Amino acid sequence: MSIRRLPPLNAVRAFEAAAQLGSYVAASRALHVTQPAIGRHVKLLEDWLGVQLFDRTPRGVELTPAGRAYYARISAALTEIADAGDEVARQGEVRWLKIFAVPAFAKRWLTPRLEAVSRMRPGLKLLIEPNSTFTEVDGRSADLGIVYGMPGQYGGALATLMRPRVFPVCSPEYLARVGPIERVEDLARHQLIHYDSEWWNLWFSSVGVEVQVNPDVLYVSNDYVLSLAESGRGIALANEVLVRKELEDGSLVKAVDVDVPLESYQLLTPPGRVTADVEWFLEWISGALREEFPEAFSG
């Protein structure tokens, strides 16, 4: 394999500066060399190419037709080289992307994937803060947020990630202890675990059952509620994103095989244009959810 025959690159750089700025004096200042050095580099390049690149005038220098053609090509090439260097250098920088996320989603789906995600985007570090109370992100406390709620409930929503199906779950031990649950209506007589005062009622209504339940105790997050269900304390509502692994390994089972979509996971962003890292993360998370839960995106 032959090596490309290149002109003297310092001479090319001196010529490009003089052509862009219109004088040897200005080129010498831009490159922090002397004016005679610029002249020597340009003469060396002209000798190497065998053509005259500049006409010397009292006002400075002007490109010859050959000089204009050469400048157009090497200017684009030098820009490409500079851009390539900037891109590689940016990959060595450490950039932080801080994400607020509702606790159950943060712990059960997002956090186990962080190490793999970081490897996909060199220089990007992800910081996940489980947070159940935020309603917006401002770009200072967090770069983006992942919430779970109804459409239009949050300001600054950039995208709806997915609307998963919701169903009641419990431990196999709980179901063995209380016996099979034949009808949705029978759930109201069981130990229902709540983290929201109306979520169970919304679910009953959405599946067409006129049942009202009033919680005695509310828990701080759905992640904690699901942990209580895993320990056999009762029946909790879950969505497919949060408990797929537990359903597969048998630590949770569906109390009744009835499901319905309710709220959606939404991505919140600060005001103004989002960064390239936020755009990349949105593309990644949307693709990952679609690949893992294709049934939630069909129809």
C-alpha positions as CSV (number, residue, x, y, z in Angstrom):
1,M,0.0,0.0,0.0
2,S,1.5,3.3,-1.1
3,I,1.7,6.4,1.2
4,R,-0.1,9.5,-0.1
5,R,2.3,12.2,-1.4
6,L,1.3,15.3,0.6
7,P,2.6,18.9,0.2
8,P,4.4,20.4,3.2
9,L,1.5,20.8,5.7
10,N,2.9,23.9,7.4
11,A,3.1,25.6,4.1
12,V,-0.5,24.6,3.3
13,R,-1.6,26.1,6.6
14,A,0.3,29.3,5.9
15,F,-1.2,29.6,2.4
16,E,-4.7,29.0,3.7
17,A,-4.3,31.7,6.4
18,A,-3.0,34.2,3.9
19,A,-5.7,33.4,1.4
20,Q,-8.4,33.7,4.0
21,L,-7.1,37.0,5.5
22,G,-5.8,38.6,2.3
23,S,-2.3,39.5,3.5
24,Y,0.9,37.9,4.8
25,V,0.9,40.3,7.8
26,A,-2.5,39.2,9.0
27,A,-1.6,35.5,8.4
28,S,1.6,36.0,10.5
29,R,-0.4,37.4,13.4
30,A,-3.0,34.7,13.2
31,L,-0.4,31.9,13.2
32,H,2.0,33.6,15.6
33,V,5.0,33.5,13.2
34,T,6.9,36.2,11.4
35,Q,5.8,37.7,8.1
36,P,8.9,36.5,6.2
37,A,8.1,33.0,7.5
38,I,4.6,33.1,5.8
39,G,6.3,34.2,2.6
40,R,8.8,31.4,2.7
41,H,6.1,28.8,3.3
42,V,4.0,30.1,0.4
43,K,7.0,30.1,-1.9
44,L,7.8,26.5,-0.8
45,L,4.3,25.4,-1.6
46,E,4.3,27.2,-5.0
47,D,7.5,25.4,-5.9
48,W,6.1,22.1,-4.8
49,L,2.9,22.5,-6.8
50,G,4.7,24.2,-9.8
51,V,2.1,27.0,-10.0
52,Q,1.8,30.6,-8.8
53,L,-0.8,30.9,-6.0
54,F,-0.7,34.6,-5.3
55,D,-0.3,37.8,-7.2
56,R,1.7,40.3,-5.0
57,T,0.1,43.8,-5.0
58,P,0.8,47.0,-3.0
59,R,-2.3,46.3,-0.9
60,G,-1.3,42.7,-0.1
61,V,-1.8,39.5,-2.0
62,E,-4.5,38.3,-4.4
63,L,-5.2,34.7,-5.3
64,T,-4.5,33.6,-8.9
65,P,-7.1,31.4,-10.6
66,A,-5.0,28.4,-9.6
67,G,-4.8,29.8,-6.1
68,R,-8.6,30.2,-5.8
69,A,-9.2,26.6,-7.0
70,Y,-6.5,25.2,-4.6
71,Y,-7.8,27.3,-1.7
72,A,-11.3,26.0,-2.1
73,R,-10.2,22.4,-1.9
74,I,-7.6,22.7,0.9
75,S,-9.9,25.0,3.0
76,A,-12.6,22.4,3.1
77,A,-10.1,19.7,3.9
78,L,-8.5,21.6,6.8
79,T,-12.0,22.3,8.1
80,E,-12.8,18.6,8.0
81,I,-9.5,17.8,9.8
82,A,-10.3,20.4,12.5
83,D,-13.9,19.1,13.0
84,A,-12.6,15.5,13.3
85,G,-10.1,16.6,15.9
86,D,-12.9,18.4,17.9
87,E,-15.1,15.4,17.7
88,V,-12.5,13.0,19.0
89,A,-11.5,15.5,21.7
90,R,-15.1,15.8,22.9
91,Q,-15.3,12.0,23.3
92,G,-12.6,12.4,25.9
93,E,-14.5,15.0,27.9
94,V,-16.7,13.9,30.8
95,R,-20.3,15.2,30.5
96,W,-22.9,14.7,33.1
97,L,-26.6,14.0,32.3
98,K,-28.7,14.3,35.4
99,I,-32.1,12.7,35.3
100,F,-35.0,12.9,37.7
101,A,-37.1,9.8,37.5
102,V,-40.1,8.4,39.3
103,P,-38.6,5.9,41.9
104,A,-40.1,2.6,40.6
105,F,-39.0,3.2,37.0
106,A,-35.6,4.5,38.1
107,K,-34.8,1.5,40.3
108,R,-36.6,-1.4,38.5
109,W,-36.0,-0.5,34.8
110,L,-33.5,2.3,34.2
111,T,-30.7,1.7,36.8
112,P,-29.9,-1.9,35.8
113,R,-29.2,-0.6,32.2
114,L,-27.0,2.4,33.1
115,E,-23.6,0.8,32.8
116,A,-24.4,-0.5,29.3
117,V,-25.9,2.9,28.3
118,S,-22.8,4.8,29.4
119,R,-20.6,2.6,27.1
120,M,-22.8,3.6,24.1
121,R,-22.0,7.3,24.5
122,P,-18.3,8.0,25.2
123,G,-17.7,10.7,27.8
124,L,-21.3,10.8,29.0
125,K,-21.9,10.1,32.7
126,L,-25.5,9.5,33.9
127,L,-26.8,10.5,37.3
128,I,-30.2,9.2,38.2
129,E,-32.1,10.7,41.1
130,P,-35.3,8.9,42.1
131,N,-37.8,11.6,42.8
132,S,-41.6,11.2,43.3
133,T,-42.5,14.9,43.7
134,F,-41.0,16.9,40.8
135,T,-43.4,18.3,38.1
136,E,-40.8,20.0,35.8
137,V,-37.1,20.3,35.2
138,D,-35.2,23.6,34.9
139,G,-31.8,22.6,33.5
140,R,-29.9,23.3,36.7
141,S,-31.3,20.7,39.2
142,A,-31.8,18.2,36.3
143,D,-31.3,18.0,32.6
144,L,-34.4,15.9,32.0
145,G,-37.1,14.1,33.9
146,I,-39.1,10.9,33.5
147,V,-42.6,11.1,35.0
148,Y,-45.7,8.8,35.1
149,G,-49.0,10.5,34.6
150,M,-51.9,11.5,32.4
151,P,-51.4,13.4,29.1
152,G,-51.2,17.2,29.8
153,Q,-50.5,16.7,33.5
154,Y,-47.0,18.0,33.2
155,G,-45.5,21.1,31.6
156,G,-42.5,20.9,29.4
157,A,-43.2,17.3,28.2
158,L,-41.0,16.6,25.2
159,A,-42.3,13.2,24.4
160,T,-44.5,10.4,25.6
161,L,-42.3,7.3,26.0
162,M,-45.0,4.6,26.3
163,R,-48.3,3.9,27.9
164,P,-48.0,0.5,29.6
165,R,-50.8,-1.8,30.7
166,V,-51.6,-2.0,34.4
167,F,-52.7,-5.1,36.4
168,P,-52.8,-6.4,40.0
169,V,-49.9,-8.5,41.3
170,C,-49.1,-10.4,44.5
171,S,-46.7,-13.0,45.7
172,P,-47.4,-16.7,44.9
173,E,-47.4,-17.2,48.7
174,Y,-50.2,-14.7,49.2
175,L,-52.3,-16.3,46.4
176,A,-51.8,-19.7,47.9
177,R,-52.8,-18.5,51.3
178,V,-56.1,-16.7,50.2
179,G,-57.0,-19.0,47.3
180,P,-57.6,-18.2,43.7
181,I,-59.3,-14.9,42.9
182,E,-62.0,-15.6,40.3
183,R,-63.4,-12.1,39.6
184,V,-62.1,-8.5,39.5
185,E,-64.8,-7.5,42.0
186,D,-63.4,-9.9,44.5
187,L,-60.2,-7.9,44.7
188,A,-62.0,-5.3,46.9
189,R,-62.2,-7.9,49.7
190,H,-58.5,-8.4,49.8
191,Q,-55.6,-6.5,51.3
192,L,-54.9,-3.9,48.6
193,I,-51.7,-1.9,48.9
194,H,-51.9,1.8,47.9
195,Y,-49.4,4.5,47.0
196,D,-52.1,6.8,45.6
197,S,-55.6,7.3,47.0
198,E,-57.4,6.9,43.7
199,W,-55.2,4.6,41.5
200,W,-57.1,1.5,42.5
201,N,-60.4,3.2,41.9
202,L,-59.2,4.5,38.5
203,W,-58.2,1.0,37.6
204,F,-61.5,-0.6,38.7
205,S,-63.4,2.0,36.6
206,S,-61.2,1.5,33.6
207,V,-61.9,-2.3,33.5
208,G,-65.6,-1.6,33.9
209,V,-66.1,-2.6,37.5
210,E,-68.1,-0.2,39.8
211,V,-66.0,-0.6,43.0
212,Q,-64.8,2.1,45.3
213,V,-62.0,1.4,47.8
214,N,-60.6,3.8,50.5
215,P,-57.1,3.2,51.7
216,D,-56.2,3.3,55.3
217,V,-52.5,3.7,54.5
218,L,-50.6,5.3,51.6
219,Y,-47.0,4.5,50.8
220,V,-44.5,6.9,49.4
221,S,-43.6,5.2,46.1
222,N,-44.8,2.4,43.9
223,D,-41.5,0.7,44.2
224,Y,-42.1,0.3,48.0
225,V,-45.6,-0.9,47.3
226,L,-44.3,-3.5,44.9
227,S,-41.7,-4.6,47.4
228,L,-44.5,-5.1,50.0
229,A,-46.4,-7.2,47.4
230,E,-43.3,-9.4,46.8
231,S,-43.1,-10.0,50.6
232,G,-46.7,-11.3,50.7
233,R,-48.3,-8.3,52.3
234,G,-51.1,-8.0,49.8
235,I,-52.0,-7.0,46.2
236,A,-50.5,-4.0,44.4
237,L,-51.1,-2.5,41.0
238,A,-48.1,-2.7,38.6
239,N,-47.4,-2.1,35.0
240,E,-45.4,-4.3,32.6
241,V,-42.3,-2.1,32.7
242,L,-41.9,-2.5,36.4
243,V,-42.5,-6.2,37.0
244,R,-41.6,-8.1,33.9
245,K,-38.5,-9.6,35.6
246,E,-40.5,-10.5,38.7
247,L,-43.3,-12.2,36.7
248,E,-40.7,-14.1,34.7
249,D,-38.8,-15.4,37.8
250,G,-42.1,-16.1,39.7
251,S,-41.6,-13.7,42.7
252,L,-44.8,-12.0,41.6
253,V,-47.9,-13.3,39.8
254,K,-51.0,-11.6,38.4
255,A,-53.8,-11.7,41.0
256,V,-56.3,-11.7,38.1
257,D,-55.4,-11.8,34.5
258,V,-57.0,-8.4,33.6
259,D,-55.0,-5.4,32.4
260,V,-55.7,-1.9,31.0
261,P,-53.5,1.1,30.0
262,L,-53.8,4.1,32.3
263,E,-51.1,6.7,32.6
264,S,-48.0,7.1,30.4
265,Y,-44.3,7.6,31.0
266,Q,-43.3,11.0,29.7
267,L,-40.0,12.8,29.3
268,L,-39.8,16.4,30.7
269,T,-37.1,18.8,29.4
270,P,-36.0,22.3,30.4
271,P,-37.2,25.4,28.4
272,G,-35.3,26.0,25.2
273,R,-33.4,23.8,22.9
274,V,-32.2,20.4,24.3
275,T,-28.6,19.3,24.1
276,A,-27.3,16.6,21.8
277,D,-26.9,14.3,24.8
278,V,-30.6,14.7,25.7
279,E,-31.6,14.1,22.1
280,W,-29.4,10.9,22.1
281,F,-30.9,9.7,25.4
282,L,-34.4,10.2,24.1
283,E,-33.6,8.2,21.0
284,W,-32.0,5.4,23.1
285,I,-34.7,5.1,25.7
286,S,-37.6,5.2,23.2
287,G,-35.9,2.5,21.1
288,A,-35.1,0.3,24.2
289,L,-38.7,0.5,25.5
290,R,-40.1,-0.2,22.0
291,E,-37.8,-3.2,21.6
292,E,-38.6,-4.7,25.0
293,F,-42.4,-3.9,25.0
294,P,-43.5,-4.0,21.4
295,E,-47.0,-4.9,22.3
296,A,-47.4,-1.5,24.1
297,F,-46.7,0.3,20.8
298,S,-48.8,-1.8,18.5
299,G,-52.1,-0.5,17.1
